[in-house]
């Protein structure tokens, strides 16, 4: 289980227009937002990534770099870029499911075609959103077992304003006996 203030797992994936993404080489002034999404087959993911695309400039103003990653191959990732009109948001693809598990993501098996008529991959990861500090420690995380009820990026921007103003620490770090 990932815990805030501990080192994030290794994360290296190809991106469509920005070369290789390697979390250890990221150097944002505040944090890196890593958004794992289910894939092209997920209609909720398309809408969610459109929101992240719209919010990416505001996050960048606060020193947060963004990337959205799935286990989809390059072709399906390109279709997602076209679908959401990504210009600011980096899209990573080819996430190994073994790495998804290291990040604490849930794995689902295919149920065939989705409501938008796109076949689900045989196996794929469920969504998760993480804020990772430049020292590679986890600041904040949210992992879902379903595609619904994800963190709101506009609210995250407001929360980051509070975090910056008050030098607010990562919470949820206690792992001792209770």
C-alpha positions in Angstrom: 0.0 0.0 0.0 1.3 3.4 -0.9 1.5 5.9 1.9 2.0 9.7 1.7 5.6 10.8 2.5 7.0 7.5 1.1 8.8 7.1 -2.2 6.6 6.5 -5.2 7.2 3.5 -7.3 9.3 3.7 -10.5 7.2 5.0 -13.4 8.5 5.2 -17.0 6.2 5.1 -20.0 6.3 6.4 -23.6 4.3 9.5 -24.4 2.7 10.5 -27.7 4.4 13.8 -28.2 6.9 14.3 -25.4 9.3 11.4 -25.6 9.7 9.1 -22.7 8.2 10.1 -19.3 10.4 9.1 -16.4 9.0 10.2 -13.0 12.5 10.4 -11.6 13.4 13.0 -14.3 10.4 15.2 -13.6 11.4 18.5 -12.0 8.3 20.6 -11.4 8.5 23.4 -8.9 5.8 21.9 -6.8 4.6 18.4 -7.9 3.7 16.1 -10.7 0.1 15.0 -11.1 -0.1 11.4 -12.4 -3.6 10.5 -13.6 -4.0 6.8 -14.4 -7.0 6.1 -16.5 -8.8 2.9 -17.7 -8.3 3.4 -21.5 -10.1 4.5 -24.7 -13.0 2.1 -24.0 -14.1 4.2 -20.9 -16.5 7.0 -21.6 -16.1 8.4 -18.1 -12.3 8.6 -18.7 -12.8 10.7 -21.8 -14.8 13.3 -19.9 -12.4 13.2 -17.0 -9.4 13.7 -19.2 -11.1 16.6 -20.9 -11.4 18.2 -17.4 -7.8 17.6 -16.8 -6.8 19.0 -20.2 -8.8 22.2 -19.3 -7.2 22.4 -15.8 -3.6 21.7 -16.8 -2.7 25.4 -17.5 -4.0 26.4 -14.0 -2.1 23.5 -12.5 1.1 24.5 -14.4 0.7 28.1 -13.0 1.0 26.5 -9.5 4.1 24.4 -10.4 2.3 21.2 -11.1 3.1 19.1 -14.2 0.5 16.7 -15.5 0.4 13.3 -17.3 -2.4 10.9 -18.0 -1.4 7.2 -18.4 -3.1 4.0 -19.4 -2.2 0.5 -20.4 -3.6 1.1 -23.9 -1.2 0.8 -26.8 -0.1 3.8 -28.9 -3.0 3.6 -31.4 -5.7 3.7 -28.7 -3.8 6.5 -26.9 -3.8 8.5 -30.1 -7.5 8.0 -30.4 -7.9 9.3 -26.9 -5.9 12.4 -27.6 -8.1 13.2 -30.6 -11.2 12.4 -28.6 -10.3 14.8 -25.7 -8.5 17.5 -27.8 -5.4 17.2 -25.8 -2.9 20.1 -26.3 -1.6 20.7 -22.8 -1.9 17.3 -21.2 0.8 14.7 -21.8 -0.6 11.2 -22.6 1.4 8.2 -21.7 0.7 4.7 -22.9 1.7 1.1 -22.5 1.6 1.0 -18.7 2.6 -2.5 -17.6 -0.1 -3.9 -15.3 2.7 -5.1 -12.9 3.6 -1.4 -12.5 -0.1 -0.5 -12.1 -0.2 -2.9 -9.2 2.9 -1.3 -7.6 1.0 1.9 -7.6 -1.9 0.3 -5.8 -4.3 0.4 -8.8 -7.0 -2.2 -9.1 -7.0 -4.4 -12.2 -10.2 -5.4 -14.0 -11.0 -8.0 -16.7 -12.8 -7.4 -19.9 -16.6 -7.5 -20.1 -16.6 -7.0 -23.9 -17.8 -3.8 -25.6 -18.6 -0.8 -23.5 -21.6 1.5 -23.8 -19.7 3.4 -26.5 -19.1 0.3 -28.5 -15.3 0.0 -27.8 -13.9 -3.4 -26.8 -12.3 -3.4 -23.3 -8.8 -4.9 -23.2 -8.5 -8.3 -21.7 -7.0 -6.7 -18.5 -6.7 -3.1 -17.6 -6.1 -0.9 -14.6 -8.8 1.1 -12.8 -8.3 4.9 -12.2 -6.0 6.6 -9.7 -4.7 10.2 -9.2 -1.4 11.0 -7.5 0.5 14.1 -6.6 4.2 13.4 -6.4 6.8 15.8 -5.0 10.1 16.5 -6.8 11.9 14.3 -4.2 9.7 11.4 -5.5 7.6 11.2 -2.4 3.8 10.7 -2.5 2.0 13.9 -1.4 -1.6 12.9 -2.1 -3.4 9.9 -3.7 -6.8 8.6 -4.6 -7.4 5.2 -6.1 -10.8 3.9 -7.3 -12.1 0.4 -8.0 -14.7 1.8 -10.3 -14.7 4.5 -13.0 -17.1 6.8 -11.1 -16.8 9.5 -8.5 -13.2 10.7 -9.1 -11.4 13.7 -7.6 -12.4 17.1 -9.1 -9.5 18.9 -10.7 -11.0 22.4 -10.3 -11.3 21.7 -6.5 -7.7 20.4 -6.6 -6.5 23.7 -8.0 -8.2 25.5 -5.1 -6.7 23.0 -2.6 -3.3 23.6 -4.0 -3.6 27.3 -3.4 -4.2 26.4 0.3 -1.3 24.0 0.3 1.1 26.5 -1.2 -0.1 29.4 1.1 0.1 27.3 4.3 3.0 25.0 3.4 0.5 22.2 4.2 2.1 18.8 4.7 1.1 15.4 3.2 -1.4 13.7 5.5 -2.2 10.0 6.0 1.4 9.1 6.7 1.0 7.3 10.0 1.6 3.6 9.7 2.1 2.6 13.4 -0.2 0.7 15.6 -3.7 2.0 16.3 
